[in-house]
């Protein structure tokens, strides 16, 4: 029997290799799929935390009696919302903008817009070679709340 025929017969044989092939293919395909699920859930959780932080900061600011008290309360609300998801606070991650002049920001009819920025770290990224600084997903959320005071003229 020629050598080429023997090689073809050996390659066509399937003597119990299915289980091994299934395990190898399963591991090769399953591990990245599991990591993708973990990464997407971390990003979605961070996105919900940032969105909630922006919404609550806007709501709390418009219920304040003074501009300074509103800014402090909004900052605390963002700190609590981000800490609940274990996202770190950074300087400049909260922006407060009023659609009227800064002197009259709490007047009835004005609108307060809050923007919160955060970064979500991807899971299981080691801090070697600076990979932990690269594997961050920036997230931003904006919320607007109207200022309405009972008894004030619109």
NUMI-525580 format. One record per residue: x, y, z of N, C-alpha, C in turn. Coordinates in steps of 0.1 Angstrom, whole numbers, plus 2048, in hexadecimal, padded with zeros to 3 digits. Each point is the difference from the previous one (the first is absolute). Layout:
N
<rec n_east="X" n_north="Y" n_up="Z" ca_east="X" ca_north="Y" ca_up="Z" c_east="X" c_north="Y" c_up="Z"/>
...
This chain:
154
<rec n_east="809" n_north="7F4" n_up="800" ca_east="7F7" ca_north="80C" ca_up="800" c_east="809" c_north="80C" c_up="800"/>
<rec n_east="7FD" n_north="809" n_up="7F7" ca_east="809" ca_north="80C" ca_up="7FF" c_east="7FE" c_north="809" c_up="80D"/>
<rec n_east="80A" n_north="808" n_up="802" ca_east="801" ca_north="809" ca_up="80C" c_east="7F4" c_north="80A" c_up="800"/>
<rec n_east="7FD" n_north="805" n_up="7F4" ca_east="7F6" ca_north="80B" ca_up="7FF" c_east="7F2" c_north="7FA" c_up="804"/>
<rec n_east="7FD" n_north="7F4" n_up="7FD" ca_east="7F4" ca_north="7F9" ca_up="803" c_east="7FF" c_north="7FE" c_up="80F"/>
<rec n_east="80B" n_north="7FC" n_up="807" ca_east="800" ca_north="7FE" ca_up="80E" c_east="7FE" c_north="80D" c_up="808"/>
<rec n_east="806" n_north="80A" n_up="7FB" ca_east="7FE" ca_north="80D" ca_up="806" c_east="7F2" c_north="805" c_up="7FF"/>
<rec n_east="7F9" n_north="7FE" n_up="7F5" ca_east="7F2" ca_north="804" ca_up="7FE" c_east="7F7" c_north="7F8" c_up="80A"/>
<rec n_east="803" n_north="7F3" n_up="801" ca_east="7F8" ca_north="7F8" ca_up="809" c_east="802" c_north="804" c_up="80F"/>
<rec n_east="80C" n_north="804" n_up="803" ca_east="802" ca_north="804" ca_up="80E" c_east="7F9" c_north="80E" c_up="803"/>
<rec n_east="800" n_north="808" n_up="7F6" ca_east="7F9" ca_north="80D" ca_up="802" c_east="7F1" c_north="7FF" c_up="800"/>
<rec n_east="7FB" n_north="7F6" n_up="7FA" ca_east="7F1" ca_north="7FE" ca_up="7FF" c_east="7FB" c_north="7F9" c_up="80D"/>
<rec n_east="808" n_north="7FA" n_up="807" ca_east="7FC" ca_north="7F9" ca_up="80C" c_east="7FB" c_north="809" c_up="80B"/>
<rec n_east="7F6" n_north="7FC" n_up="807" ca_east="7FA" ca_north="808" ca_up="80B" c_east="7FE" c_north="7F7" c_up="80C"/>
<rec n_east="80B" n_north="7FD" n_up="806" ca_east="7FF" ca_north="7F6" ca_up="80B" c_east="7FF" c_north="808" c_up="80E"/>
<rec n_east="7F5" n_north="805" n_up="803" ca_east="7FE" ca_north="806" ca_up="80D" c_east="806" c_north="80E" c_up="802"/>
<rec n_east="802" n_north="807" n_up="7F5" ca_east="806" ca_north="80E" ca_up="801" c_east="7F5" c_north="80A" c_up="802"/>
<rec n_east="7F3" n_north="7FD" n_up="7FF" ca_east="7F5" ca_north="809" ca_up="801" c_east="800" c_north="807" c_up="80E"/>
<rec n_east="802" n_north="7F9" n_up="80A" ca_east="800" ca_north="805" ca_up="80E" c_east="80B" c_north="80A" c_up="802"/>
<rec n_east="80C" n_north="7FD" n_up="7FB" ca_east="80B" ca_north="809" ca_up="801" c_east="7FE" c_north="80C" c_up="7F8"/>
<rec n_east="7FB" n_north="7FF" n_up="7F3" ca_east="7FE" ca_north="80B" ca_up="7F8" c_east="7F5" c_north="809" c_up="806"/>
<rec n_east="7F6" n_north="7FA" n_up="806" ca_east="7F5" ca_north="808" ca_up="806" c_east="806" c_north="808" c_up="80C"/>
<rec n_east="808" n_north="7FA" n_up="808" ca_east="806" ca_north="807" ca_up="80B" c_east="809" c_north="80C" c_up="7FC"/>
<rec n_east="808" n_north="7FD" n_up="7F6" ca_east="809" ca_north="80B" ca_up="7FB" c_east="7F8" c_north="80B" c_up="7FA"/>
<rec n_east="7F7" n_north="7FD" n_up="7F7" ca_east="7F8" ca_north="80A" ca_up="7FA" c_east="7F7" c_north="807" c_up="80A"/>
<rec n_east="7FB" n_north="7F9" n_up="809" ca_east="7F8" ca_north="806" ca_up="80A" c_east="807" c_north="80A" c_up="809"/>
<rec n_east="80C" n_north="7FC" n_up="804" ca_east="808" ca_north="809" ca_up="808" c_east="805" c_north="80D" c_up="7F8"/>
<rec n_east="804" n_north="7FD" n_up="7F4" ca_east="804" ca_north="80B" ca_up="7F7" c_east="7F5" c_north="80A" c_up="7FD"/>
<rec n_east="7F4" n_north="7FB" n_up="7FF" ca_east="7F5" ca_north="809" ca_up="7FD" c_east="7F9" c_north="805" c_up="80D"/>
<rec n_east="800" n_north="7F8" n_up="80A" ca_east="7F8" ca_north="804" ca_up="80C" c_east="807" c_north="80A" c_up="809"/>
<rec n_east="80D" n_north="800" n_up="801" ca_east="807" ca_north="809" ca_up="809" c_east="7FF" c_north="80F" c_up="7FB"/>
<rec n_east="802" n_north="802" n_up="7F3" ca_east="7FD" ca_north="80E" ca_up="7FB" c_east="7F2" c_north="804" c_up="801"/>
<rec n_east="7F7" n_north="7F7" n_up="7FE" ca_east="7F1" ca_north="804" ca_up="802" c_east="7FD" c_north="803" c_up="80E"/>
<rec n_east="805" n_north="7F9" n_up="80A" ca_east="7FE" ca_north="804" ca_up="80E" c_east="806" c_north="80D" c_up="803"/>
<rec n_east="80C" n_north="803" n_up="7FB" ca_east="807" ca_north="80C" ca_up="803" c_east="7F8" c_north="80C" c_up="7FA"/>
<rec n_east="7FB" n_north="7FE" n_up="7F4" ca_east="7F8" ca_north="80A" ca_up="7F9" c_east="7F3" c_north="803" c_up="809"/>
<rec n_east="7FA" n_north="7F6" n_up="805" ca_east="7F4" ca_north="802" ca_up="809" c_east="804" c_north="808" c_up="80C"/>
<rec n_east="80B" n_north="7FD" n_up="806" ca_east="805" ca_north="807" ca_up="80C" c_east="803" c_north="80F" c_up="7FD"/>
<rec n_east="807" n_north="802" n_up="7F5" ca_east="804" ca_north="80D" ca_up="7FC" c_east="7F3" c_north="809" c_up="7FD"/>
<rec n_east="7F7" n_north="7FA" n_up="7F9" ca_east="7F4" ca_north="808" ca_up="7FC" c_east="7F7" c_north="802" c_up="80D"/>
<rec n_east="800" n_north="7F7" n_up="809" ca_east="7F8" ca_north="803" ca_up="80C" c_east="807" c_north="80B" c_up="809"/>
<rec n_east="80D" n_north="800" n_up="800" ca_east="807" ca_north="80B" ca_up="807" c_east="7FD" c_north="80D" c_up="7FA"/>
<rec n_east="801" n_north="801" n_up="7F3" ca_east="7FD" ca_north="80C" ca_up="7F9" c_east="7F2" c_north="805" c_up="802"/>
<rec n_east="7F6" n_north="7F6" n_up="7FF" ca_east="7F2" ca_north="804" ca_up="802" c_east="7FE" c_north="805" c_up="80E"/>
<rec n_east="806" n_north="7F9" n_up="80A" ca_east="7FE" ca_north="804" ca_up="80E" c_east="806" c_north="80E" c_up="802"/>
<rec n_east="80B" n_north="803" n_up="7FA" ca_east="806" ca_north="80E" ca_up="801" c_east="7F7" c_north="80A" c_up="7F9"/>
<rec n_east="7FB" n_north="7FC" n_up="7F5" ca_east="7F7" ca_north="809" ca_up="7F9" c_east="7F4" c_north="804" c_up="807"/>
<rec n_east="7FA" n_north="7F6" n_up="807" ca_east="7F4" ca_north="803" ca_up="808" c_east="803" c_north="808" c_up="80C"/>
<rec n_east="80C" n_north="7FE" n_up="806" ca_east="804" ca_north="808" ca_up="80C" c_east="803" c_north="80E" c_up="7FC"/>
<rec n_east="806" n_north="803" n_up="7F4" ca_east="803" ca_north="80D" ca_up="7FC" c_east="7F3" c_north="807" c_up="7FC"/>
<rec n_east="7F7" n_north="7F9" n_up="7FA" ca_east="7F3" ca_north="806" ca_up="7FC" c_east="7F8" c_north="804" c_up="80D"/>
<rec n_east="800" n_north="7F7" n_up="809" ca_east="7F9" ca_north="803" ca_up="80D" c_east="806" c_north="80C" c_up="807"/>
<rec n_east="80D" n_north="800" n_up="800" ca_east="807" ca_north="80B" ca_up="807" c_east="7FD" c_north="80E" c_up="7F9"/>
<rec n_east="7FF" n_north="800" n_up="7F3" ca_east="7FD" ca_north="80D" ca_up="7F9" c_east="7F2" c_north="804" c_up="803"/>
<rec n_east="7F6" n_north="7F6" n_up="800" ca_east="7F2" ca_north="803" ca_up="802" c_east="7FE" c_north="805" c_up="80F"/>
<rec n_east="806" n_north="7F9" n_up="809" ca_east="7FE" ca_north="804" ca_up="80E" c_east="807" c_north="80E" c_up="803"/>
<rec n_east="80C" n_north="802" n_up="7FA" ca_east="806" ca_north="80D" ca_up="802" c_east="7F8" c_north="80C" c_up="7FB"/>
<rec n_east="7F9" n_north="7FE" n_up="7F5" ca_east="7F7" ca_north="80A" ca_up="7FB" c_east="7F4" c_north="802" c_up="808"/>
<rec n_east="7FA" n_north="7F5" n_up="805" ca_east="7F5" ca_north="801" ca_up="809" c_east="803" c_north="807" c_up="80D"/>
<rec n_east="80B" n_north="7FC" n_up="805" ca_east="804" ca_north="806" ca_up="80D" c_east="803" c_north="80F" c_up="7FF"/>
<rec n_east="807" n_north="803" n_up="7F5" ca_east="804" ca_north="80F" ca_up="7FF" c_east="7F3" c_north="808" c_up="7FF"/>
<rec n_east="7F7" n_north="7FC" n_up="7F8" ca_east="7F4" ca_north="809" ca_up="7FE" c_east="7F7" c_north="801" c_up="80C"/>
<rec n_east="802" n_north="7F7" n_up="80A" ca_east="7F8" ca_north="801" ca_up="80C" c_east="808" c_north="808" c_up="80B"/>
<rec n_east="80C" n_north="804" n_up="7FD" ca_east="808" ca_north="808" ca_up="80A" c_east="7FB" c_north="80E" c_up="801"/>
<rec n_east="803" n_north="806" n_up="80B" ca_east="7FC" ca_north="80E" ca_up="803" c_east="80A" c_north="80A" c_up="7FA"/>
<rec n_east="80D" n_north="7FD" n_up="800" ca_east="80B" ca_north="808" ca_up="7FB" c_east="808" c_north="7F9" c_up="7F6"/>
<rec n_east="807" n_north="807" n_up="7F8" ca_east="809" ca_north="7FA" ca_up="7F6" c_east="80B" c_north="7F8" c_up="806"/>
<rec n_east="806" n_north="805" n_up="80B" ca_east="80B" ca_north="7F9" ca_up="806" c_east="7FB" c_north="7F3" c_up="807"/>
<rec n_east="7F5" n_north="801" n_up="807" ca_east="7FA" ca_north="7F4" ca_up="806" c_east="7FD" c_north="7F5" c_up="7F5"/>
<rec n_east="7FA" n_north="805" n_up="7F5" ca_east="7FD" ca_north="7F7" ca_up="7F5" c_east="80C" c_north="7F9" c_up="7FA"/>
<rec n_east="80B" n_north="808" n_up="7FF" ca_east="80C" ca_north="7FA" ca_up="7FA" c_east="806" c_north="7F5" c_up="80A"/>
<rec n_east="800" n_north="803" n_up="80D" ca_east="806" ca_north="7F7" ca_up="809" c_east="7F7" c_north="7F3" c_up="801"/>
<rec n_east="7F3" n_north="802" n_up="800" ca_east="7F7" ca_north="7F5" ca_up="801" c_east="801" c_north="7F7" c_up="7F3"/>
<rec n_east="801" n_north="806" n_up="7F4" ca_east="801" ca_north="7F9" ca_up="7F4" c_east="80D" c_north="7F8" c_up="800"/>
<rec n_east="80B" n_north="806" n_up="805" ca_east="80D" ca_north="7F9" ca_up="801" c_east="7FF" c_north="7F4" c_up="809"/>
<rec n_east="7F9" n_north="801" n_up="80B" ca_east="7FF" ca_north="7F5" ca_up="809" c_east="7F7" c_north="7F5" c_up="7FA"/>
<rec n_east="7F6" n_north="804" n_up="7F8" ca_east="7F8" ca_north="7F6" ca_up="7F9" c_east="808" c_north="7F8" c_up="7F6"/>
<rec n_east="808" n_north="807" n_up="7F9" ca_east="809" ca_north="7F9" ca_up="7F6" c_east="80A" c_north="7F7" c_up="807"/>
<rec n_east="805" n_north="804" n_up="80B" ca_east="80A" ca_north="7F8" ca_up="808" c_east="7F9" c_north="7F3" c_up="805"/>
<rec n_east="7F4" n_north="801" n_up="805" ca_east="7F8" ca_north="7F4" ca_up="805" c_east="7FD" c_north="7F7" c_up="7F4"/>
<rec n_east="7FB" n_north="805" n_up="7F5" ca_east="7FC" ca_north="7F8" ca_up="7F5" c_east="80C" c_north="7F9" c_up="7FA"/>
<rec n_east="80B" n_north="806" n_up="7FF" ca_east="80C" ca_north="7F9" ca_up="7FA" c_east="806" c_north="7F7" c_up="80A"/>
<rec n_east="800" n_north="803" n_up="80D" ca_east="805" ca_north="7F7" ca_up="80A" c_east="7F8" c_north="7F3" c_up="801"/>
<rec n_east="7F3" n_north="801" n_up="7FD" ca_east="7F7" ca_north="7F5" ca_up="801" c_east="805" c_north="7F5" c_up="7F5"/>
<rec n_east="805" n_north="805" n_up="7F5" ca_east="805" ca_north="7F7" ca_up="7F6" c_east="80F" c_north="7FE" c_up="800"/>
<rec n_east="806" n_north="806" n_up="80A" ca_east="80F" ca_north="7FF" ca_up="802" c_east="807" c_north="807" c_up="7F5"/>
<rec n_east="7FB" n_north="80B" n_up="7FB" ca_east="807" ca_north="808" ca_up="7F6" c_east="807" c_north="80B" c_up="807"/>
<rec n_east="80D" n_north="803" n_up="7FD" ca_east="807" ca_north="80A" ca_up="807" c_east="7FC" c_north="80E" c_up="7FC"/>
<rec n_east="800" n_north="80A" n_up="809" ca_east="7FE" ca_north="80E" ca_up="7FC" c_east="80D" c_north="806" c_up="7FC"/>
<rec n_east="7FF" n_north="808" n_up="7F6" ca_east="80B" ca_north="808" ca_up="7FB" c_east="7FD" c_north="80E" c_up="7FF"/>
<rec n_east="80A" n_north="809" n_up="800" ca_east="7FD" ca_north="80E" ca_up="7FF" c_east="7FA" c_north="803" c_up="7F2"/>
<rec n_east="7F6" n_north="808" n_up="800" ca_east="7F9" ca_north="804" ca_up="7F4" c_east="7F7" c_north="7F6" c_up="7FA"/>
<rec n_east="7FB" n_north="7F6" n_up="808" ca_east="7F7" ca_north="7F6" ca_up="7FA" c_east="7F1" c_north="805" c_up="801"/>
<rec n_east="7FE" n_north="80B" n_up="807" ca_east="7F3" ca_north="806" ca_up="801" c_east="800" c_north="80E" c_up="7FA"/>
<rec n_east="7F7" n_north="802" n_up="7F6" ca_east="7FE" ca_north="80D" ca_up="7FA" c_east="7F2" c_north="805" c_up="803"/>
<rec n_east="7FE" n_north="80C" n_up="805" ca_east="7F3" ca_north="806" ca_up="802" c_east="7FF" c_north="80C" c_up="7F6"/>
<rec n_east="7F6" n_north="800" n_up="7F8" ca_east="7FE" ca_north="80B" ca_up="7F7" c_east="7F1" c_north="805" c_up="801"/>
<rec n_east="7FF" n_north="80D" n_up="801" ca_east="7F3" ca_north="806" ca_up="800" c_east="7FD" c_north="807" c_up="7F3"/>
<rec n_east="7F4" n_north="800" n_up="7FB" ca_east="7FD" ca_north="806" ca_up="7F4" c_east="7FE" c_north="80F" c_up="800"/>
<rec n_east="800" n_north="806" n_up="80D" ca_east="7FF" ca_north="80F" ca_up="801" c_east="80D" c_north="804" c_up="807"/>
<rec n_east="801" n_north="80D" n_up="804" ca_east="80C" ca_north="805" ca_up="806" c_east="802" c_north="7F9" c_up="80D"/>
<rec n_east="80D" n_north="800" n_up="804" ca_east="803" ca_north="7F9" ca_up="80D" c_east="7FA" c_north="806" c_up="80C"/>
<rec n_east="7FD" n_north="80D" n_up="7FF" ca_east="7FA" ca_north="807" ca_up="80C" c_east="7F2" c_north="7FC" c_up="802"/>
<rec n_east="7F9" n_north="7FC" n_up="7F6" ca_east="7F2" ca_north="7FE" ca_up="800" c_east="7FD" c_north="7F1" c_up="7FD"/>
<rec n_east="808" n_north="7F7" n_up="804" ca_east="7FF" ca_north="7F2" ca_up="7FC" c_east="7F5" c_north="7F9" c_up="807"/>
<rec n_east="7FC" n_north="804" n_up="80C" ca_east="7F5" ca_north="7F9" ca_up="807" c_east="7F3" c_north="807" c_up="7FE"/>
<rec n_east="7FF" n_north="808" n_up="7F5" ca_east="7F3" ca_north="807" ca_up="7FE" c_east="7F6" c_north="7F6" c_up="7F9"/>
<rec n_east="7F3" n_north="802" n_up="802" ca_east="7F6" ca_north="7F8" ca_up="7FA" c_east="801" c_north="801" c_up="7F1"/>
<rec n_east="800" n_north="7F4" n_up="7FA" ca_east="800" ca_north="800" ca_up="7F1" c_east="80E" c_north="7FD" c_up="7FB"/>
<rec n_east="80A" n_north="801" n_up="808" ca_east="80E" ca_north="7FD" ca_up="7FC" c_east="801" c_north="7F1" c_up="7FF"/>
<rec n_east="80B" n_north="7FB" n_up="7F9" ca_east="803" ca_north="7F2" ca_up="7FF" c_east="80E" c_north="7FD" c_up="805"/>
<rec n_east="802" n_north="7F6" n_up="808" ca_east="80D" ca_north="7FC" ca_up="804" c_east="804" c_north="7F3" c_up="7F9"/>
<rec n_east="80B" n_north="800" n_up="7F9" ca_east="805" ca_north="7F4" ca_up="7F9" c_east="80D" c_north="7FB" c_up="807"/>
<rec n_east="7FF" n_north="7F3" n_up="804" ca_east="80C" ca_north="7FA" ca_up="807" c_east="806" c_north="7F6" c_up="7F6"/>
<rec n_east="80D" n_north="7FF" n_up="800" ca_east="807" ca_north="7F6" ca_up="7F8" c_east="80A" c_north="7F9" c_up="809"/>
<rec n_east="800" n_north="7F3" n_up="800" ca_east="809" ca_north="7F8" ca_up="809" c_east="808" c_north="7F8" c_up="7F7"/>
<rec n_east="80E" n_north="800" n_up="802" ca_east="809" ca_north="7F8" ca_up="7F8" c_east="806" c_north="7F6" c_up="80A"/>
<rec n_east="802" n_north="7F4" n_up="7FB" ca_east="807" ca_north="7F5" ca_up="808" c_east="807" c_north="7F7" c_up="7F6"/>
<rec n_east="808" n_north="7F7" n_up="806" ca_east="807" ca_north="7F6" ca_up="7F8" c_east="7FE" c_north="7F2" c_up="807"/>
<rec n_east="7FD" n_north="7F6" n_up="7F8" ca_east="7FD" ca_north="7F3" ca_up="805" c_east="80C" c_north="7F7" c_up="7FD"/>
<rec n_east="806" n_north="7FA" n_up="80A" ca_east="80B" ca_north="7F7" ca_up="7FD" c_east="7FB" c_north="7F2" c_up="7FB"/>
<rec n_east="806" n_north="7FB" n_up="7F6" ca_east="7FC" ca_north="7F3" ca_up="7FB" c_east="805" c_north="7F5" c_up="80A"/>
<rec n_east="7F8" n_north="7F6" n_up="802" ca_east="804" ca_north="7F6" ca_up="80B" c_east="80C" c_north="7F7" c_up="7FB"/>
<rec n_east="808" n_north="7FC" n_up="80A" ca_east="80B" ca_north="7F7" ca_up="7FF" c_east="80B" c_north="805" c_up="7F7"/>
<rec n_east="802" n_north="80D" n_up="7FF" ca_east="80B" ca_north="806" ca_up="7F9" c_east="80C" c_north="802" c_up="80A"/>
<rec n_east="80B" n_north="7FA" n_up="7FE" ca_east="80B" ca_north="801" ca_up="809" c_east="807" c_north="80E" c_up="7FF"/>
<rec n_east="806" n_north="805" n_up="80B" ca_east="806" ca_north="80D" ca_up="800" c_east="80E" c_north="800" c_up="7FA"/>
<rec n_east="804" n_north="7F6" n_up="7F8" ca_east="80D" ca_north="7FF" ca_up="7FA" c_east="800" c_north="808" c_up="7F3"/>
<rec n_east="80B" n_north="806" n_up="7FD" ca_east="802" ca_north="807" ca_up="7F3" c_east="7F6" c_north="80B" c_up="7FE"/>
<rec n_east="7FA" n_north="805" n_up="80B" ca_east="7F6" ca_north="80B" ca_up="7FE" c_east="7F3" c_north="7FB" c_up="7FA"/>
<rec n_east="7FD" n_north="7F4" n_up="800" ca_east="7F4" ca_north="7FB" ca_up="7F9" c_east="7F3" c_north="805" c_up="808"/>
<rec n_east="802" n_north="801" n_up="80D" ca_east="7F4" ca_north="805" ca_up="808" c_east="7FC" c_north="80E" c_up="7FC"/>
<rec n_east="809" n_north="808" n_up="7FC" ca_east="7FD" ca_north="80E" ca_up="7FC" c_east="7FA" c_north="800" c_up="7F2"/>
<rec n_east="803" n_north="7F6" n_up="7F8" ca_east="7FA" ca_north="800" ca_up="7F2" c_east="7F3" c_north="7FA" c_up="800"/>
<rec n_east="7FD" n_north="7F6" n_up="809" ca_east="7F4" ca_north="7F8" ca_up="800" c_east="7F5" c_north="807" c_up="808"/>
<rec n_east="7FD" n_north="80D" n_up="7FD" ca_east="7F6" ca_north="807" ca_up="806" c_east="7F6" c_north="805" c_up="7F6"/>
<rec n_east="7F4" n_north="800" n_up="803" ca_east="7F5" ca_north="804" ca_up="7F7" c_east="7FA" c_north="80D" c_up="805"/>
<rec n_east="802" n_north="80C" n_up="7F9" ca_east="7FA" ca_north="80C" ca_up="805" c_east="7F1" c_north="800" c_up="7FE"/>
<rec n_east="7F9" n_north="805" n_up="80B" ca_east="7F1" ca_north="801" ca_up="7FF" c_east="7FC" c_north="80E" c_up="804"/>
<rec n_east="7F6" n_north="805" n_up="7FA" ca_east="7FB" ca_north="80D" ca_up="803" c_east="7F1" c_north="800" c_up="7FF"/>
<rec n_east="7F9" n_north="807" n_up="80A" ca_east="7F2" ca_north="801" ca_up="800" c_east="7FC" c_north="80F" c_up="803"/>
<rec n_east="7F5" n_north="804" n_up="7FA" ca_east="7FB" ca_north="80E" ca_up="802" c_east="7F2" c_north="7FF" c_up="804"/>
<rec n_east="7FC" n_north="809" n_up="809" ca_east="7F2" ca_north="801" ca_up="804" c_east="7FC" c_north="80F" c_up="802"/>
<rec n_east="7F4" n_north="803" n_up="7FC" ca_east="7FB" ca_north="80E" ca_up="802" c_east="7F4" c_north="800" c_up="808"/>
<rec n_east="7FF" n_north="809" n_up="809" ca_east="7F4" ca_north="802" ca_up="809" c_east="7FC" c_north="80E" c_up="800"/>
<rec n_east="7F3" n_north="803" n_up="7FE" ca_east="7FB" ca_north="80D" ca_up="801" c_east="7FF" c_north="805" c_up="80E"/>
<rec n_east="802" n_north="80D" n_up="802" ca_east="7FE" ca_north="806" ca_up="80E" c_east="7F2" c_north="806" c_up="801"/>
<rec n_east="7F9" n_north="7FB" n_up="80A" ca_east="7F2" ca_north="805" ca_up="802" c_east="7FE" c_north="802" c_up="80E"/>
<rec n_east="7FC" n_north="80C" n_up="803" ca_east="7FE" ca_north="804" ca_up="80E" c_east="7F1" c_north="803" c_up="801"/>
<rec n_east="7F9" n_north="7FA" n_up="80A" ca_east="7F2" ca_north="802" ca_up="802" c_east="7FE" c_north="80F" c_up="805"/>
<rec n_east="7F6" n_north="806" n_up="7FB" ca_east="7FD" ca_north="80E" ca_up="804" c_east="808" c_north="80A" c_up="7F8"/>
<rec n_east="809" n_north="7FC" n_up="7F8" ca_east="808" ca_north="80A" ca_up="7F8" c_east="7F9" c_north="801" c_up="7F2"/>
<rec n_east="802" n_north="80C" n_up="7FB" ca_east="7FA" ca_north="803" ca_up="7F3" c_east="809" c_north="7F9" c_up="7F5"/>
<rec n_east="7FA" n_north="7F9" n_up="7F6" ca_east="808" ca_north="7FA" ca_up="7F6" c_east="808" c_north="80A" c_up="7F7"/>
